[in-house]
Amino acid sequence: MTIWKKLVLTAGIAIGMVMPLSSHAETVELTVSSWLPPTHSLVAGFIVPWMAEVEKETEGRVKPRLLPKAVTNAAGHYDAVRNGLVDLAFISHAYYPGRFELTKLGTLPLTGEHGEARSVAAWRIYDKYLKSAGEHRGVQLLGMYGHGPGMVMSGKKPVRQIEDFNGLKVRLGGGMAADVAKVLNVNAVVKPAPESYELLSTGVVDGVFLPAESLVAFRLDEVVQSITRFPGGLYGDSHGFIMNERSYKKLSEQDRAIIDRLSGEHLARLAGAAWGGADNKSLALAKDKGIEIIDADAALVEAVRDRTAPFEQAWLDAASKHNIDGPAVMAEYRSMLQELDAEIAARPTE
């Protein structure tokens, strides 16, 4: 064998050894779909920062990319992720009636004062007791989170007493909000949150059930005249941040471990703080604009508590079907919420 043949053979072996390493180091792009506008606190304060964390921690091996337009409507995102149309998305559990009964624990009325507290408590309880029920079948659940206290935002008909709910046309998303609306004799108009402005400005509805941050997120400060708020919220909502199972499994073991580390409670805190943290700024804007903020008095709170009391038993019944010790789990959840709310309230304000 001549020296040239030896050189060619050696080079070929070297290339063969290097090529698998090079292909192994290629960037994996993960598409992310959002049905909320890019200015929304969940997108700007959670999705975008979380994507940056993933790219940084994987040293660029995994690069999430936010699509310029949602791949489907809000309720279609579960199937979009499960079927691989998109790699990552968030869903509102409220948009899937009868499917996520156990997650309703995190949405019960009059329970939590801050989105971050609701989010962390809901994730801890879900991870410890509820995930074996398999409510998120077909996708990889990376985390759960929720918004701050649900409120009533009204156009021309303020809510001051329980009778004011009778016949009130209210936009809501479903889930616990729909359950609450039913026992309050509200005429529910079930539509995704981004349609709230059009529905309220055109008079299709008298008001909306939403957390305070939505006042800014959906420009409702232009059409809302009064807000009625309740201690712990009139209702809550929870979201799931989900990933296509095949996309998750295709990642290297190292990068899956990083995704896992940036999920769970870390994700719940990040998303809950972003969503719930926008509430105070929105309420401050409401005051500046002259929007009336009504704090529900004791009589109204007690009337709501009486009418919504069956929801707690409904959750206990759902837990029992899965052999979950409902009373113990609920007591732990409420205790956890109190501790987290106190922790957040004790933080110095900006």
C-alpha positions as MATLAB code, in Angstrom:
seq = 'MTIWKKLVLTAGIAIGMVMPLSSHAETVELTVSSWLPPTHSLVAGFIVPWMAEVEKETEGRVKPRLLPKAVTNAAGHYDAVRNGLVDLAFISHAYYPGRFELTKLGTLPLTGEHGEARSVAAWRIYDKYLKSAGEHRGVQLLGMYGHGPGMVMSGKKPVRQIEDFNGLKVRLGGGMAADVAKVLNVNAVVKPAPESYELLSTGVVDGVFLPAESLVAFRLDEVVQSITRFPGGLYGDSHGFIMNERSYKKLSEQDRAIIDRLSGEHLARLAGAAWGGADNKSLALAKDKGIEIIDADAALVEAVRDRTAPFEQAWLDAASKHNIDGPAVMAEYRSMLQELDAEIAARPTE';
ca = [
       0.000    0.000    0.000;
       1.427    3.360   -1.057;
       1.743    6.264    1.322;
      -1.104    8.052   -0.503;
      -3.479    5.102   -0.069;
      -2.608    5.000    3.616;
      -3.347    8.692    3.959;
      -6.714    8.342    2.187;
      -7.645    5.330    4.331;
      -6.670    7.163    7.530;
      -8.658   10.245    6.495;
     -11.701    8.106    5.720;
     -11.574    6.481    9.139;
     -11.212    9.884   10.803;
     -14.192   11.275    8.913;
     -16.233    8.215    9.824;
     -15.385    8.768   13.475;
     -16.214   12.488   13.391;
     -19.468   12.401   11.409;
     -21.643   10.761   14.087;
     -20.377   13.271   16.613;
     -21.207   16.195   14.345;
     -24.723   14.950   13.602;
     -25.260   14.267   17.302;
     -24.497   17.908   18.071;
     -27.054   19.317   15.635;
     -29.578   21.775   17.051;
     -33.023   20.362   17.813;
     -35.717   22.931   17.090;
     -38.935   22.725   19.069;
     -41.931   24.638   17.764;
     -44.115   26.458   20.295;
     -47.680   27.613   19.580;
     -49.528   30.260   21.613;
     -53.171   31.239   21.251;
     -52.610   34.391   23.307;
     -51.082   37.613   21.930;
     -47.282   38.049   22.301;
     -47.810   40.952   24.717;
     -49.785   38.811   27.173;
     -48.027   38.284   30.510;
     -47.997   34.520   29.976;
     -46.159   34.837   26.683;
     -43.839   37.737   27.483;
     -43.263   36.811   31.126;
     -43.264   33.017   30.951;
     -43.071   31.397   27.496;
     -40.302   33.582   26.082;
     -38.108   33.500   29.234;
     -38.620   29.729   29.563;
     -37.573   29.197   25.952;
     -34.431   31.242   26.605;
     -33.651   29.133   29.682;
     -33.925   25.919   27.677;
     -31.635   27.178   24.944;
     -29.091   28.472   27.455;
     -29.060   25.396   29.704;
     -28.727   22.998   26.737;
     -25.939   25.196   25.322;
     -27.919   25.687   22.140;
     -28.583   22.007   21.476;
     -32.332   22.571   21.981;
     -33.826   25.706   20.497;
     -37.541   26.393   21.098;
     -39.121   28.643   18.457;
     -42.340   30.568   19.047;
     -44.478   30.413   15.932;
     -45.738   33.766   14.589;
     -49.290   32.437   14.531;
     -51.191   29.821   16.542;
     -51.508   26.496   14.718;
     -55.173   26.148   15.725;
     -57.799   27.650   18.013;
     -57.373   27.648   21.794;
     -59.156   24.353   22.429;
     -57.411   22.622   19.546;
     -53.956   22.833   21.093;
     -54.157   19.586   23.064;
     -54.654   17.539   19.899;
     -52.166   19.693   18.011;
     -49.448   18.707   20.488;
     -50.553   15.083   20.803;
     -50.599   14.622   17.017;
     -47.269   16.377   16.458;
     -48.549   19.434   14.615;
     -46.536   21.450   17.149;
     -44.011   20.401   19.802;
     -45.039   22.597   22.733;
     -48.111   24.566   23.784;
     -50.190   25.503   26.808;
     -53.827   24.561   27.284;
     -56.583   25.871   29.513;
     -58.161   22.926   31.324;
     -61.419   24.886   31.289;
     -61.730   24.444   27.519;
     -62.197   20.657   27.807;
     -65.487   19.986   29.668;
     -65.528   16.821   31.762;
     -61.937   15.891   30.950;
     -59.846   17.421   33.733;
     -61.936   16.879   36.853;
     -59.041   16.440   39.280;
     -57.276   19.641   38.231;
     -60.380   21.533   39.408;
     -58.954   21.431   42.929;
     -56.738   24.344   41.897;
     -59.703   26.356   40.650;
     -62.142   26.187   43.585;
     -63.748   29.525   44.575;
     -62.501   31.661   47.464;
     -59.223   29.764   47.951;
     -56.083   31.576   46.730;
     -54.933   35.188   46.591;
     -52.095   34.970   44.055;
     -51.454   33.183   40.778;
     -48.031   31.985   41.897;
     -49.414   30.454   45.099;
     -52.237   28.761   43.206;
     -49.770   27.463   40.610;
     -47.174   26.025   42.966;
     -49.771   24.426   45.249;
     -51.653   22.936   42.294;
     -48.460   21.455   40.827;
     -47.228   20.002   44.103;
     -50.561   18.323   44.773;
     -50.899   17.084   41.198;
     -47.382   15.674   41.131;
     -47.767   13.985   44.516;
     -51.302   12.615   44.334;
     -53.141   13.147   41.053;
     -50.933   12.401   38.048;
     -51.477    8.626   38.265;
     -55.087    9.260   37.178;
     -53.748    9.978   33.687;
     -55.789   13.060   32.838;
     -53.080   14.232   30.415;
     -52.890   11.046   28.381;
     -51.063   11.209   25.058;
     -48.827   14.180   25.886;
     -45.880   14.927   28.154;
     -47.114   17.280   30.883;
     -44.244   19.606   31.763;
     -46.087   21.674   34.325;
     -49.271   23.284   35.581;
     -50.054   26.811   36.680;
     -52.997   29.149   37.237;
     -54.066   32.766   37.261;
     -54.878   35.004   40.187;
     -58.347   35.443   41.713;
     -61.134   35.380   39.144;
     -63.265   38.539   39.089;
     -66.402   39.961   37.484;
     -65.688   42.779   35.036;
     -68.832   44.601   33.956;
     -69.802   47.065   31.269;
     -72.869   48.950   32.514;
     -74.202   46.553   35.174;
     -72.058   46.442   38.328;
     -72.299   43.450   40.666;
     -72.811   44.462   44.302;
     -75.163   41.781   45.625;
     -76.013   38.198   44.764;
     -79.183   39.205   42.898;
     -77.118   41.216   40.414;
     -75.910   37.954   38.896;
     -79.418   36.908   37.887;
     -79.658   36.869   34.102;
     -76.325   38.673   33.648;
     -74.810   37.764   30.268;
     -71.193   36.851   30.992;
     -68.373   35.636   28.770;
     -66.408   32.801   30.346;
     -64.116   30.030   29.232;
     -65.702   26.988   30.866;
     -64.429   24.830   33.713;
     -64.955   26.197   37.209;
     -66.081   29.546   35.834;
     -68.961   27.793   34.064;
     -69.844   25.842   37.202;
     -69.923   29.058   39.235;
     -71.980   30.863   36.589;
     -74.618   28.141   36.661;
     -75.247   28.331   40.417;
     -75.275   32.157   40.248;
     -77.998   32.107   37.560;
     -75.738   33.771   35.012;
     -76.386   33.492   31.272;
     -73.047   32.052   30.190;
     -71.476   32.815   26.813;
     -68.625   30.323   26.481;
     -65.877   31.849   24.348;
     -62.043   31.969   24.464;
     -60.570   34.855   26.451;
     -59.129   36.730   23.418;
     -62.710   37.371   22.203;
     -63.660   39.249   25.374;
     -63.113   42.756   24.012;
     -65.338   42.263   20.990;
     -68.085   40.575   23.013;
     -68.149   43.313   25.647;
     -67.689   46.288   23.316;
     -70.521   45.167   21.027;
     -72.909   44.467   23.890;
     -73.148   40.724   23.246;
     -72.310   40.267   26.944;
     -72.786   42.430   30.033;
     -69.535   41.338   31.599;
     -66.714   38.809   31.713;
     -65.235   36.411   34.253;
     -61.468   36.985   34.147;
     -58.499   37.722   36.439;
     -57.358   41.336   36.833;
     -54.413   41.027   34.427;
     -56.836   40.496   31.536;
     -57.849   44.139   31.812;
     -54.563   45.063   30.132;
     -53.992   41.855   28.167;
     -57.220   42.230   26.185;
     -57.645   46.047   26.308;
     -60.708   45.706   28.508;
     -59.866   48.924   30.321;
     -61.498   50.621   27.319;
     -64.897   48.963   27.853;
     -65.098   47.877   31.509;
     -66.768   50.265   33.966;
     -66.664   48.216   37.174;
     -64.833   45.241   38.682;
     -66.125   43.122   41.562;
     -63.452   41.144   43.375;
     -63.718   38.401   45.975;
     -61.248   37.248   48.645;
     -59.525   34.200   47.166;
     -61.293   34.730   43.860;
     -64.777   33.995   42.534;
     -63.171   31.081   40.664;
     -59.816   29.983   39.304;
     -58.407   28.507   36.110;
     -55.485   26.202   35.504;
     -53.283   25.601   32.495;
     -51.149   22.685   31.449;
     -47.869   23.189   29.567;
     -47.579   20.151   27.328;
     -45.067   18.605   24.939;
     -45.389   16.048   22.171;
     -44.304   12.675   23.590;
     -42.238   11.710   20.549;
     -40.431   15.048   20.545;
     -39.636   14.623   24.234;
     -38.324   11.080   23.809;
     -36.178   12.043   20.810;
     -34.124   14.414   22.942;
     -30.863   13.120   24.343;
     -30.951   11.848   27.909;
     -28.903   14.875   28.939;
     -31.302   17.355   27.365;
     -34.403   15.570   28.673;
     -32.943   15.927   32.160;
     -32.524   19.672   31.578;
     -36.113   20.005   30.320;
     -37.284   18.120   33.411;
     -35.312   20.432   35.685;
     -36.868   23.499   34.045;
     -40.359   21.990   34.334;
     -42.482   21.042   37.346;
     -42.378   23.504   40.222;
     -39.825   25.715   38.462;
     -42.255   26.169   35.580;
     -45.217   26.652   37.947;
     -43.440   29.458   39.786;
     -42.297   31.174   36.599;
     -45.702   31.048   34.922;
     -47.727   31.738   38.062;
     -45.570   34.721   38.973;
     -45.901   36.148   35.455;
     -49.661   35.625   35.219;
     -50.586   36.508   38.783;
     -47.944   39.216   39.078;
     -49.673   41.312   36.430;
     -52.843   41.631   38.526;
     -51.724   44.542   40.714;
     -50.532   46.601   37.743;
     -53.873   46.090   36.016;
     -55.836   47.097   39.107;
     -53.676   50.218   39.441;
     -54.484   51.069   35.824;
     -58.172   50.515   36.531;
     -58.068   53.031   39.381;
     -56.225   55.562   37.239;
     -58.883   55.243   34.543;
     -61.734   55.678   36.990;
     -62.993   52.103   36.768;
     -64.955   51.314   39.929;
     -63.436   48.515   42.001;
     -66.016   46.866   44.240;
     -64.865   44.604   47.062;
     -67.557   42.011   47.690;
     -69.037   42.550   51.129;
     -69.559   39.793   53.705;
     -73.122   39.100   52.564;
     -72.107   38.644   48.925;
     -69.108   36.469   49.806;
     -71.236   34.262   52.059;
     -73.927   33.916   49.390;
     -71.309   32.837   46.843;
     -69.775   30.434   49.374;
     -73.152   28.820   50.034;
     -73.969   28.353   46.370;
     -70.538   27.018   45.393;
     -70.113   24.674   48.384;
     -71.186   21.593   46.341;
     -68.124   21.967   44.096;
     -65.875   20.838   46.922;
     -67.919   17.667   47.346;
     -67.890   17.104   43.571;
     -64.094   17.145   43.639;
     -64.020   14.777   46.609;
     -66.272   12.394   44.676;
     -63.966   12.547   41.634;
     -60.948   11.859   43.840;
     -62.685    8.894   45.445;
     -63.201    7.280   42.027;
     -59.404    7.187   41.665;
     -58.840    5.873   45.203;
     -57.417    9.218   46.309;
     -57.880   10.322   49.920;
     -59.754   13.476   48.947;
     -60.242   15.065   52.384;
     -56.555   14.679   53.282;
     -55.373   15.995   49.902;
     -57.744   18.961   50.039;
     -56.636   19.848   53.570;
     -52.989   19.702   52.488;
     -53.749   21.852   49.452;
     -55.495   24.555   51.482;
     -52.721   24.607   54.088;
     -50.123   24.866   51.335;
     -52.017   27.731   49.707;
     -52.090   29.701   52.959;
     -48.334   29.266   53.427;
     -47.550   30.260   49.849;
     -49.885   33.268   49.910;
     -48.221   34.429   53.133;
     -44.768   33.913   51.626;
     -45.629   36.000   48.565;
     -47.341   38.739   50.627;
     -44.204   39.055   52.794;
     -41.950   39.804   49.828;
     -40.820   43.415   49.440;
     -42.746   45.252   46.747;
     -40.911   46.748   43.790;
];
